């Protein structure tokens, strides 16, 4: 089997839903139903693998690298993708790597979870909220999600004061009791430097907050300090019984190896779109398991990459949850899933893993621009 072509397909939008101001630094997020793009890798065997969209210039470079090659040599291709097809944000080489894995599953006639060794038929997604909002509104949102049978929720916490942060968690805990697992994200590691806009935590604030959150039964505290402050994060981890999580913006095996060797995080959160695909992410997960750590990949998007993570998490015994951006009504995950003809749903607090070969999903043909 040989790769014959690589295409970038644009998707029609079904309309704008609205905008939300995210808790992390950056512009407001615009939500539409449909829209965006995806890459398709075609073969002479009549099989096509799909992945998240990429920049048009990268598609042309990908053709130079991959056309004429055997798509099943995905590990070797991943090395070249990581070197030659890097791009900013979510428009880099990850789409090509994921599309190649989709082809592997389709060639084998098996869903990716089976290609990865088999695993669970369903996973527990956590509703990853987007806004900072107020303690009262976040408690109301949590209560609505609990009523819809969501089992886990992640709050954004970096108000002006520790008191406001803790009050948010306290209100949420009162609203949902013990029916939901509660995670917290401080969003302190968005920048590669120690500086970023917004409220900044120092070690004292991180430790004080962690101890308060531990008393409230929070499951983890995510990214409480700058991205590469490994020594301080490890010191924080050693000073509290609360799980410390992070790693979504870190790049390469070397950084995650350093984290594991230094007991920096209890929960590693590598991001496939940052790591140029799921190939490196799988290696990081293997390392995490060897060190007795959990691996719960980060995903700040909401379409094909999430489906790839769904298969990965289902195949790992040390991945108790899957991140799914969901802050309804505007930030509802269904809006991005509208691109699928047969997308999975969260029902009774779980999401079933697609059983069709590869990623197991298809793009709605009516949304594909000719």
Rosetta blueprint (number, residue, H / E / L):
1 X L
2 X L
3 X E
4 X E
5 X E
6 X E
7 X E
8 X E
9 X E
10 X E
11 X E
12 X L
13 X E
14 X E
15 X E
16 X E
17 X E
18 X E
19 X E
20 X E
21 X L
22 X L
23 X L
24 X L
25 X L
26 X L
27 X L
28 X L
29 X E
30 X E
31 X E
32 X E
33 X E
34 X E
35 X L
36 X L
37 X E
38 X E
39 X E
40 X E
41 X E
42 X E
43 X E
44 X L
45 X L
46 X L
47 X L
48 X E
49 X E
50 X E
51 X E
52 X E
53 X L
54 X L
55 X L
56 X H
57 X H
58 X H
59 X H
60 X H
61 X H
62 X H
63 X H
64 X H
65 X H
66 X H
67 X L
68 X L
69 X L
70 X L
71 X L
72 X L
73 X L
74 X H
75 X H
76 X H
77 X H
78 X H
79 X H
80 X H
81 X H
82 X H
83 X H
84 X H
85 X L
86 X L
87 X L
88 X L
89 X L
90 X L
91 X L
92 X L
93 X L
94 X H
95 X H
96 X H
97 X H
98 X H
99 X H
100 X H
101 X H
102 X H
103 X H
104 X H
105 X H
106 X H
107 X H
108 X H
109 X L
110 X L
111 X E
112 X H
113 X H
114 X H
115 X H
116 X L
117 X L
118 X L
119 X L
120 X L
121 X L
122 X E
123 X E
124 X L
125 X E
126 X E
127 X E
128 X E
129 X L
130 X L
131 X L
132 X L
133 X L
134 X L
135 X H
136 X H
137 X H
138 X H
139 X H
140 X H
141 X H
142 X H
143 X H
144 X H
145 X H
146 X H
147 X H
148 X L
149 X L
150 X L
151 X L
152 X E
153 X E
154 X E
155 X E
156 X E
157 X L
158 X L
159 X L
160 X L
161 X L
162 X H
163 X H
164 X H
165 X H
166 X H
167 X H
168 X H
169 X H
170 X H
171 X H
172 X H
173 X H
174 X H
175 X H
176 X H
177 X L
178 X L
179 X L
180 X L
181 X E
182 X E
183 X E
184 X E
185 X E
186 X L
187 X L
188 X L
189 X L
190 X L
191 X L
192 X L
193 X L
194 X L
195 X L
196 X L
197 X L
198 X L
199 X L
200 X L
201 X L
202 X L
203 X H
204 X H
205 X H
206 X H
207 X H
208 X H
209 X H
210 X H
211 X H
212 X H
213 X H
214 X H
215 X H
216 X L
217 X L
218 X L
219 X L
220 X E
221 X E
222 X E
223 X L
224 X L
225 X L
226 X L
227 X L
228 X L
229 X L
230 X H
231 X H
232 X H
233 X H
234 X H
235 X H
236 X H
237 X H
238 X H
239 X L
240 X L
241 X L
242 X L
243 X E
244 X E
245 X E
246 X E
247 X L
248 X L
249 X L
250 X L
251 X L
252 X L
253 X H
254 X H
255 X H
256 X H
257 X H
258 X H
259 X H
260 X H
261 X H
262 X L
263 X L
264 X L
265 X L
266 X L
267 X E
268 X E
269 X L
270 X L
271 X E
272 X L
273 X L
274 X L
275 X L
276 X L
277 X L
278 X H
279 X H
280 X H
281 X H
282 X H
283 X H
284 X H
285 X H
286 X H
287 X H
288 X H
289 X H
290 X H
291 X L
292 X L
293 X L
294 X E
295 X E
296 X L
297 X L
298 X E
299 X L
300 X L
301 X L
302 X L
303 X L
304 X H
305 X H
306 X H
307 X H
308 X H
309 X H
310 X H
311 X H
312 X H
313 X H
314 X H
315 X H
316 X L
317 X L
318 X L
319 X L
320 X L
321 X L
322 X E
323 X E
324 X E
325 X E
326 X L
327 X E
328 X L
329 X L
330 X L
331 X E
332 X L
333 X L
334 X H
335 X H
336 X H
337 X H
338 X L
339 X L
340 X E
341 X L
342 X L
343 X L
344 X L
345 X L
346 X E
347 X E
348 X L
349 X L
350 X E
351 X E
352 X E
353 X L
354 X L
355 X L
356 X L
357 X L
358 X E
359 X L
360 X L
361 X L
362 X L
363 X E
364 X L
365 X H
366 X H
367 X H
368 X E
369 X L
370 X L
